[in-house]
Amino acid sequence: MAQKELFSTAMTPPVAHQRRFYRDLIKSRDLQPFSVTVQETDLYILAQTRLEDEALRSILNHRYQLETYIREHPSFLHAFAPLPPDPHAPPIVRGMLRAAERAGVGPMAAVAGAFAEEVGKDLLRHTPQVVVENGGDLYISVTQDMRIGIYAGSSPLSNRLALRIPFAKTPLGVCTSSGTVGHSVSFGRADAVTISAPSAFLADAAATAVGNCVKHRDDIQRGLDRAREIEGVCGALIIIEDHMGAWGEIELLSL
């Protein structure tokens, strides 16, 4: 396939009880957009054809697995540190536990990326290309290059930068955490910490871990060093106020 840009999309942390306006920026020449929502799971999906029924079945399956596990293991929901592996857990839980262990955070730090990836993989049985967005966390498997615009709250850099994603690097997880935007728990104050990794589980957990390190603009290098330490992370972008830093396989474009 030709290496042309296929998408122009926006990456942002989740915002509670607010219209996800950044989805209006998602554009595709070849793929059909649609949304599927089940309680807290609100996915925006691009695929070769509209696959609402397939996506709904996938969401319900993985929600059932996770909710059943949490009822039996309530500490899973509230842990802020890694929990021991559980070989008897369902696949989505095992993936969250592995990602949390690598990143040094609680397993729920990987939940948005987990649903993006698991639903994306299920849909790849029906479509050759898919992008699943879940509150600013992306699972990407495409055959043409794409770019991802970065939303960073009130930072003057917000909506002015994009990441270029070569299709040959996909499947890929690209996930964003913020200490100033959205409802997710973060102990930092970065406007945006965007992490890329082969796994959206890991990218989501690592974005939380790195974001926790960045409380001031002087912490950018500390955050990049933390990203470098996490096995499997490919690249990191940190934005706080009018400062930014990047490490790894990060190719920035101007918007």
N, C-alpha and C positions, 0 to 999 in steps of 0.2 A: 504494500500500500504506500501511496505517496506520503511523505512526511510533512503534511501541511497541518495547520492548526485546525482542530475540530471543534473546540469549545472555547468560550469565554465565560468563566464562572467566578463566583465570589466565595471566599472562605471566611467564615466568621464563627465565633463561639456561640452557643445556644443562648437565646433570650427567652426568659420565662414569660408566658401570657402576652406575647407580642407577636404580631404578624412578622413572618420571616421574610422581610422585604428584600433581602439579598438574593432570594431565589428568583426575583424578577431579572437579575443580571445573568442568569444562566441561559446560554444560547447554544444551539446545536444545529448544524446543517443536516445531519443524517439521522439523529436519534430522536425518539419520541419522549417528551417529558410527561410524567404523571406523579401523583402523590398518593401515598397510602398511610393511614394513621390508625393506630390501635393504642388507645390510652396515651401513655407518655411517648410511645414510639411513633415519631412523625418523620417519615422518609420522603425525600424527593428523589426521583429515579429517572435516569435517562437510559433508554434501551432501544434496540432495533424496532421493536413493536411494543405496544402498550401491554403490560403484563400485570395488571392490577390483581387479578385473582391469584396468580402464582406468588406475587409478592405478599399478599395477605396471608396465604397459607404458610409461607415461610416465617413471617413475623409471628403468627400465632403459635407455630411449632416451637420457635426459639424462646418466646415469652413463657410458654408452658414449662419448658425445661428449666429456665432460670427461676421463675417464680416458685416452682416446686422445690428446687434446691434451696432457695432462700428460706422457705417455710421450715425446712428440715435443718438448715444451718443458718440461723439468724445473724450470727457474727459476720457472715459474708457481706451483708448489706452495709454494715457500719464500720468495718475495719479501715483504718488509715495506714496500715502496714501490710506487707505481704502475708498471706496465709499459706500453710503447708499444701503441697500438691495433693490432689485427690483423684486417684486413678479411676474411681468409680463414678465420678461426676459426669454429667452430660458434656458433649463437646464444647458448647459455648462457655460453660463454666471452666473447663480445663484450660481453654484458651485465655480467659481472663486471669486465671491464677498464674499461668506462665508469664503473661505480659506484666502483671503486677510484680512478680518476683524479679524480673529483669530491671524494671524501672524503680523498684523500691517504694511502691505505693500500695494502697488498698486496691482490691480487685475491681470494685465498682468504678474506679478511674478509667477502666477500659470499656465500660458498657456501651457507650455510643458507637465507638469504633467497632466493637464486637457485632452489633446488629447490622451496621453498614456492611461489614465483610461477610457475615454469614448469609444475609439476604442476597448480597451481590453474587456470591458463589452459587447459591441456589438458582438465581436467575440466569447464570451463564449456561445452564442446561438448555435454555430456551432462546438465547440471544448471543451473538458473537461478541457484543460489546455491552458494557454496562458501567454506569456511574451511580453510586448510591450515596446520597448526602443525608446525614443524620445530625442535625444541630451543629453544622459546621465541620463535621468529621466525614471524610470521604474515603470510600473504597473505589478504586479506579481500575478498570480493565478494558483498554481500548486499542484500536489498530491505527490510530492517527494521533499526532501530537496534540496536546491541549495546554491551556494556560489557566491559572487559578488566581483570580484577584484576591488581595488580602484586605479584609476589613479589620481595623484595629481601633474601634471605638472613636474616642475624641482625639486620637493622635493625628497630627497634621499629615502623617504618612498614610493614613487610612484611605483605601480605594485609589491609591496612586501607584501601587506596586503589584506585580503578578509573578507567580512562579511558572516557569515553563516545565512541562512534564513530557519528556520524550516517551512515545508509546512503547518503545522497546524496554523501558524501565517498569512497565506495568505487567502484572497486577501490583498495585501500590496503595498503601494507606497514607493519606495526608490529613493530619488532624491538628486542630488549633485549640489552645486553652487560653483563658484570659483571667486576670485578676480584677478587671474593671468592667467587663461586659458579661452579661448572662448570669445564670444561677448556679453554675457548677462551683464546687468548693475549690478554692485556690488560696494558698497562703502567701502568694506573691502579689505584685502590683503591675505586672506587664500588661500592656494593652493587647498584645497578641504574641503567643509562642506557637509557631507552626513547625511540626515535625513530620518528616517523611520516613517511611520504613516499609519493607515488603509486606508487613502485617499491619492492618488498621487497628487490631487489638493493641499491638505494641506502640504504634504511633500515638494513639490516644493516651495510654498510660504514661508514655515518655513525655508528652506535652504537659501533663499534670506535674510530673516530677521536675521538669525543667522550669516550668512556671513558678513552682514553689520557691525556687532559688532567686527569683528576680523581684526584688522589692524596690530597688532604685536603679537609675540609669547606670550607675557604676557596677551593677551586678551583671551586666550583659555578658562579659567574658566568663564570669563564673557559670552562668547558665549554659553557654556554649560548651564549656569544659564538661559540665554535667551531661549534656547530650552526647558528647564524644565517648563518655564512659559507658553508656548503655549499649550493650551488645545488640546489634541488628539495626540500630538507627542509622539512616543514610545521610540525613541533613537536618539542619535546624535554622530557623529564622526567629529572631527576637525583636520586638518593637516595644519601646516604652517611651511615651511622650514623643519628642522629635528625634530620638536616637534609635539606632538599629544595629544589629550585628548578625552575621550569617556564618555557618560552618557546613562543610560537607558538600553533597551533591545538590546545591541550591543555585539555580540559574534565574536571576531576577530580570524582569522586564518592566518598563514604564507603561502606565496606563494613560 
